[in-house]
């Protein structure tokens, strides 16, 4: 039987050791975001190998310092391997501590230092655009940080992965000047066969 994407199944996937997390920025050391949205220099990418399927569950982006107007976030899928070259590879960790040392099938990368492969056949699943400088927003106009949670109705649900090719899930953050913050990405991982089983 194929996997059901009923949100009620999420905790079961955690129990089964299917849910993984990776982050950009750690503790009190934020990541440096890009100054604009550029498809070949994403801030975070999850590379899904052939035969594996992921369902993104949650992606959060928190700003620490902005310093200029226009803050943007774009999340998208791609049916090709944008790669982990020209970036720092990070290792996803299982969110069930029973399986904390068990590696998933996906690779992840942060901090683009050069161009990656251009994504193909992309679908944009989440976009955020904030016109004013976030640092200048006062307590009377609180900015809600970016939360992509498609199974809870925040963003477009997506499935990333194929049987015969590597696919990618991409997170881009852009601010008009040097901006810093944190990204956390969480997804459930399945084999292609079990996900699409008849």
BELRA-V579186 format. One record per run of one state. SS is the DSSP state (helix for helix, strand for strand, loop for the rest). FROM is the first residue (numbers start at 1). TO is the last residue. If there is no record, write none. Layout:
SS | FROM | TO
SS | FROM | TO
//
This chain:
loop | 1 | 6
helix | 7 | 15
loop | 16 | 18
strand | 19 | 24
loop | 25 | 25
strand | 26 | 26
loop | 27 | 28
strand | 29 | 29
loop | 30 | 30
strand | 31 | 34
loop | 35 | 43
strand | 44 | 48
loop | 49 | 51
strand | 52 | 65
loop | 66 | 70
strand | 71 | 78
loop | 79 | 87
strand | 88 | 90
loop | 91 | 92
strand | 93 | 94
loop | 95 | 96
helix | 97 | 99
loop | 100 | 106
strand | 107 | 110
loop | 111 | 122
strand | 123 | 130
loop | 131 | 133
helix | 134 | 136
loop | 137 | 138
helix | 139 | 141
loop | 142 | 145
strand | 146 | 149
helix | 150 | 152
loop | 153 | 153
strand | 154 | 154
loop | 155 | 159
strand | 160 | 160
loop | 161 | 166
strand | 167 | 175
loop | 176 | 178
strand | 179 | 191
helix | 192 | 195
loop | 196 | 198
//
